[in-house]
Amino acid sequence: MYKINDRQIDYILSDISARGIEMEGLQLNLLDHICCIIEQELEENGDFEQGYRAVIRRFYRDKLSEIEEETHLLLNNKNYYVMKKVMIYSGTFSAAALTMGIFFKYMHWPGASVLMVLGIGICSLLFLPLLVSLKIKEQQKAKDKLLVVLGSISAITLALAILFKVQHWPGANIMGVTSPAILALVFLPIYFFGGIRNPETKLNTIVSSVLIILGCGLFFSLTITPQSMKIIAIRNTNSFLRSEQILKNEAAQVAKLSGGDSVSTPTLTLSKQILSTCEEMKAGLLEYVTGVKIIGSDFESKGEVIEDGNTQDYLSQNSVASAKLDELAKAVEKYNALTTVATNRNVKPIPMKYSIINTNENKVQYKVSGALNDIIQIQMLVLQNQRELCAPAQKELVSVQQ
């Protein structure tokens, strides 16, 4: 058994201090542990320095000062390990939930939205804040702490922006622009000018900065600018007004062919109901996105443009409109049942698949412009069928007059 002398004890203590251990209590504890191990493992005439180097290497991974850093963390934050475990579990769960949610979304299985909301929500509100809290405590310099905070804010904002975009919630575009803006305009200058001064980190700083710039540039290239959104809204409105004009012309032709005939048939009764319900639905959707029920030709100067709002938001906020849509779907189903037995072969049923009136369709994917287009097409098909039904009666009337 080896016996350590006072000179060797002083040597160990000096080396421990030189390796970055400044806390006196921690120095003495390490000294005691190292001396005990050396005396137990080293032979009586063994090489002390070689034995010491072998023993001291067991106490750290990269450097001995890690022990003091860990001790500071434990003293300053008694819940450090609890936070670390919660961070790991929450990160694992959020990654698994998000992966399953994306897979379910591709497969069109139920529960995709719930899994994606859980995954992104837990990542943004639990995992990332805990990660930031732990990383801040590990950093010594104020600049490094600031970089951690800025980077985490960008990450959290971007994650929430994606969640809001997927769920069609308001505020997604603002957060989507804010996140890369913070990263490029605030985080990047501090990181670049701080890291490029140090020769050891210069190359990594330049490469990382280039990657950040490329990432932000690619992200902004995919975003729709406010001017582009305005142009799209104007095009949607112009398209709607043109469709409305065609619809009015068709209605006028039908009225001319019918000659004011007031004979009521089941098909005609359903036609009137469908046309009336469609007008109510259009007025409600227009009021939701423009604030007015009827749009004029001067819509651009008044700012009454059809922006691509989401129909699900409108229907969830308006129970009357949701009931009207169900009523329209049932009326179209009855109408299609009557047209299948119509003697006139040119009378066609109204397609319901991939339409706003399809009760099985996920209306979360429906924009207001698409819903308005579907409703106008329903009206056009009804009027075309009415014209086909009126044509034989018109011919008969002409022959009688002759």
N, C-alpha and C positions, 0 to 999 in steps of 0.2 A: 504494500500500500504506500502511495506517494504522500509525502508530507510537504505542504506549501510553507515557505518561509515569508517573512515580512517584506523582503524586497520584491518577491513575486506578487504579493498582495498589492503593493503599491503600483507595480507594473500593470496588473489587471485593472485597477481602479482608474489609472491614468488613461489606459486604452479605451475603457468604457466611456469616459468623459470625452475623449477625442472623437469617438464615433457618434457623438451627438446626444448623449444622455446627460441632461442637465439637472434633473430632479434628484436631489440628494437621497431621498428615500428609495427611489427606484435604482440608483447606483448601488446602494448597499445591498438591496435585495438580489440584484443580478450578481454582485460580487459573491454573496453567500452561496447562491445556486451554482455558479461556475466553479468555485473552490471545492464544493462538495463533490461535484461530478469528476473534477480532475483527480482528486485524492482517491476516489473509488475506482476509476478506470485506468489511471496511469500507473505503470509499474514503478517500483521504488527508484530505479536508476533511469527512468524514462526521460525523453526529451520534453521539457516543460513547454517551450514555445510551440512546438509542433502539436502537443496535446491541447494547449490552450486554443490554437487556431481551429482545431477540429471541433472543440466544444462550443466556442463562441459562434461558430457558423450555424449551430442548431437553433439559435434564438431569433433568427430573422430570415426573411426571404430575399430582400434586396439590400437593406441596410439596417443597422441596429436601431437607428432612431425611430423606426416604425413602432417599436414598443412604446416609446414615449408619446408618439402621436396617438396611438390607440388608448393609452392611459388618459391622456387629456380628453379624448372623446368620451370615455367612460365617466370621468369625473364631471365633465360639463353637461353630459346628457345621459342620465341614468337609464333612459329608455332606448338607448342606441341600438341594441341588438333586437329589441322588439320591433322598432321601426324598420330595421333591416329585413327582418323576416316578413313583416307585412308588405314591404316594398317588393320583395322577391315573389311572394304569393300573388299579390295583386297584379304584378307585371306578367306573370305566367298565365293567370286567369284571363286577363284582358287580351293577351296575344291569342290564346286558345279560342276565346269567345269571338274575337274579330275574324279569325281564320274560318271558324265554323259559319259565322254570319255571312261572309263573302261566298263560301261554298253553297250555303242554302239559297243565297240570292241568285247565283248562277243556275241552280237547279229548280228555282221557283218553288221552293218548299216553304211552308209556313214557319214563322219564327225567325226569319232572317233579320227583320228590322230590330226585333228585341235583342238578338245576340250582338248585332253591330252597335246598337246604342249602349249596351252593357260594356262591350269591349272598349270602345272609344271613350265612353264616359269614365270608366274606372281608370283607364290609362291617363286621361287628362286631369281628373280630379283627385286621384289617390296616388297612383304609381309615380307620375312625374313630379308632383309636389314633394313626396317623400324622398325621391332621388335627389332633388334640388337641395332639400334640407340637409341631407347627409353630406352631399358634395360641398356645400358651403362650409360646413364645420371642418372639412378636411383641408380646405384652402387656407393659407396663411396670409397671402397678400390681398389687399382690397381690390386690386384690378382683377385678379383671378375670380374673386367672389362675384364681382360685377358681371364678368363674362358668363359665369354659370347662371346667374339670374336672367340675363338677357337671352341666352340660348334657350333656357327652359321656358321663358315667356313665349318665345317664338314657336317652340315645339307644342306647347299647350294650346296656343291660339290656332295653330295650323290644324291640330287634331280636332278641335272643336269646330273649326270652319268646315272640315270634311264631313263631320257628323251632321252639322246643320244643313250642308248641301245635300247630303244623301237623304235626309229626312224632310227636305224642302221647308225648313224653318227659316224665318226672317233673320237677317244679320250675317248670313254665310259669306256673302261677297265682301262685306266690310272686314270681317275677321280674316278672310283669305288674302286680302291685300295688306292688312296690318302686319301679319306674321312675317312674310318675306321682306317687308319694308323695314321692320325692326332689325332683322338679320343683316340686311345689306347696308343700311344707313347708320346703324348704331353699333351693333355687335362687330361687324367686319372692320371698321376703322380702328377700334380699340384693340381688337385681336391682332390685326396686321402690324400696326406701328409698334405694338408692344413686343411681338414675337420676332420681328425682322431685325431688331437691334441685337439680339442674342445669336451669336454664330452657331450655337448648337441647335437652335430651333428655327433658324432662318429658312432652310429648305422646306421643312414641314409647314411653316407658316405660309410660304408662297403657294405651295401646292394646295393646301386647305383653302386659302383665300380664293384661288382660281376655281376650285370646285364649288364653293359657296356662290360665287358670282354666276357660274354656269347654271347651278341649280335654281337660283332666283330668276335668272333670265328665262330658263325653260318653263318655270312655273308661270311667270307673267305672260309668256307667249301663248299659254293656254287659256288665260282669263279673257273675259269679254269686257271691253272698255265701256264706260258710260255712254260714249258717243255711238258705239256699235249697238248697244242695247236700245238707244233712242231710235236709230235707223230701223232696227228689227221691229220695234213697236209701231213705227209709222207704216212699215210694209204690211204688218198684220192688220192694221186699221184700214188701209187702202184695199187690201184683199177682201176684208169683211164687207166694206161698202160696195165693192163691185159685185160680190155674191148677193148682197141684198137687192141691188138693182136688177140682177138677172131673175131673182126670186119674184120681185114685183112684176116684171114683164111676164113671167110665166103665170102668175096669179091673174093678171089682166086678160091673158089669152083664154084661160079657163073660164073666167067670168063671161067673156064674149061668146064662147062656145055653148055654155049652159043657157045663155039667153034669159037669165033671171028665173030659170025653172026652180021651183021650191019643193019639188017632189023629194021626200025624205026616204033614204034607204039606209040599211045598217052600215054599208061602206061609207056613204056620204056623211053620216053622223059621226063615225069614227074619224073620218078625214078632218072634219071641222074641229073635233076635240084635239087631235094631234097637232093641227096647225096652231090652235089657240094656246095649247100648253107649251109648244115650242117658242112662241112669241114671249110668253111669260119667262121661260128659262133664259132666253137671250137677253131680255131686259134686266134680269137679276144679275147675270154674269157681267154685263156691260157696266152696271152700276157698281159692282164689286171692284172692277179694275180701273174704271174711269171716273166714277162718281155721278154719271148720268145714265139714263136708260135709253136714250136715243142719241146717236152720234150724227152730227152734220158734216157737210163738206169742209167746213172751216175748223175741223177738229185739231189740226196742227197748231194753229194760232192760239186755241183755247187750252192746249195741253191735254186734250181728251183722247189719248192714244191707248190702244189695247196692249198693255204690258203682259208678259207671259207669267201671270199668276197661276197658282195651282188650284184646280177644281176641288180637290179634297179639303183644302182650307176653307173654301167658300161653303161647301156642303156641310162640313162639320160645324160651322158657325151659324148656319141657316137651316133649321129643321124643316121649315116650310118648303124651301127649295129642294131639299133632299127628298121630301115626300112627293113633290111635283115630278122629280126625275123618275121615281118609282112608278108614279101614275102614268108617265109617258111611256115607260118600258112596257107596262101591262097593256096600254092601249095599242101599241105597235104589235105586240104579240097577237092580240085579237084581230087586228087589221090584217096581219099576215095569214091568219087562219081563214079569213074571208077571201083573200085574194087567191089562195090556192085552189079554191073551187069556182073562181070566176070564169065565166064563159069566154070572156075576151082574153085571148092568149097574150096580148101585149101588156096586160096588167101584171106587174111584178111585185113580189113581197119586198119589204124593206130589210136589207141585211142588218143584223144586229151584232154579229161577231166583230170584235176589235172596234167597238163603237162605245160612245159615252153611255148609251142606254143598255149596254150589256151588263146585267147585274153581277155577273161573275168576274167582270174585268176589274183589275186593280186600278182604281181611279187616281191613286197617288201619282201615276205616271202621266196623267192628263193635264195639259196646259189649257188655259182658258181659250186661247186661239184655236186649238184643236177641237175643243168642245163646241165652240161656236160654229166651226166648219161642219162638224158632225150634225148639229141640229139643223143647219141650213140645208144640208144634203137630204135629211129626212123630209123636210118640207118640200124640196124639189121633187123627190120621188113620189110623194103623195099627190102633188099637183099634176105631175106627168100621168099618173094613173087616172086622176080625175079627167084629164083631157082625153085619154083613151076611152074612158067610159062615156064621155059626152059626145065623142065623134059619131057613133052610130045614131044617137038620138038626133044630132044635128042634120045628118044626111037624110034621115026619115022626115024631118020637118021640112027640109028643102024640097024633097020629092012631093010632099003633100001640097006645098004652096004652088008647085009647078002644075 
